[in-house]
Amino acid sequence: MNFREKKERLDYLLEMIEKGRCSSLKQVAKKYDCSERTIRRMMTELKDEGHNIFYCRRTKKFYKEN
């Protein structure tokens, strides 16, 4: 995977989180056809970029604070 593909995947993951469509690591991993660990690394990268992403246990979804 090159830089552009990786950036597109990160942008799409962030969009899913912002729209409330990211309910579990398993769901996202299945969509990307990769492991849950890879999705965790992608989320860590987004957090390192300054995005405040958290998981709500009550709603069982990932969210981004503004």
Residue, then its C-alpha position, 0 to 999 in steps of 0.5 A: m500500500n502506498f502513501r496515497e492509498k493509506k491516506e485515503r483509507l485514513d480519511y475514509l475511516l475518519e469520515m465513518i467515525e464523524k458520521g457515526r457509522c463506525s460501531s466496532l473494530k470488527q466491522v471496520a476490519k471486515k470492511y477494509d479486509c484487514s485485522e482489528r489490530t490494523i484498524r487500531r493502528m489506523m485510529t492511533e495515527l488519526k489520534d496522533e494527527g490531533h483527532n480526538i477519537f473515543y469509544c462510547r460503551r453505552t452506544k457501542k460506537f466510536y466518536k470524534e470530539n470537535 
